[in-house]
């Protein structure tokens, strides 16, 4: 009866230990990779303690209550991960302690207050804490998405949209955990452990794909503004940006950033950002990708003398990913590259 959950605990502990060590041994790990290594190590230890339940002669009912309270604090690790992903550089040892403190009163009192109402309060607190962490992450995630679109011309390894799939998977995993903690079902236990492994595996894949990102940039101080200064500076930028992009074809650089463009123009990030959003009504990311599509990709696709593959067109146009290329092409033309080519041939 106990063979299946004991085996799954062993697999989970081994998985957490192996990948935690693997991340810690990376030559130059990012902040996210270091944080994930610590979290996986913690989950490995937290999972190992569950073996106590399957020791013969142990008071299972009493132990399950202890485990329930200890496991609930695992929400802290997920909250820290969400904050570091959506706000790079936010997690520090001091802040990690601060967001862990709300669980401390429960962990100190659960052994002395063995009343149903206390367990109910803890469960309500756990749900509120988890929802608050997700809510803050959504707000910060939207700001992050806006910032990276105004900073990078390629989002392949800085995009965090994968994180919202992880949020859903973890919510399902926690529901399973909650049901298992009440029913003490061996099969349910096994399902929970493997679901947890799957969730953290997806997190690791997403984090390993991301480059170290810090959206903390030094913005030059703009000149003292008068009522017409913003309009004046926008007028100066008008035409200069377009001429520079046409002359030097900077959009073909797949690693082009806002900082590169600011330097090439000899301007100020604040003014350039205002010009893109206020005058051109676009973001840096969309502006550069539109040029890549209009100036390079479309002429190549419309060429009847050469039979280019879409992968080659994407690479020559400044895209690192064929998926990003197709998405951008669809956004600016309303058609996929294959559909556009077919329509042009017809």
Protein Blocks (a to p, Z undefined) as FASTA:
>chain_A
ZZmmmmmmmmmmmmmmmmmmmmmmpmbacfklmmmmmmmmmmmmmmmmmmmmmpghiafk
lmmmmmmmmmmmmmmmmmmmmmmmmmghkacfklmmmmmmmmmmmmmmmmmmccfklmmm
mmmmmmmmmmmmmmmmmmmmmmmmmmmmmmbcbfklmccklmmmmmmmmmmmmmmmmmmm
mnopaklmmmmmmmmmmmmmmmmmmmmmpccddfbdcddddddddfklmmmmmmmmnojl
mmmmmmnommlpmkbcfklmmmmnopafklmmmmmmmmnopafklmmmmmmmmmmmmmmm
mpmkbccdfklmmmmnopabfklmmmmmmmmnopafklmmmmmmZZ
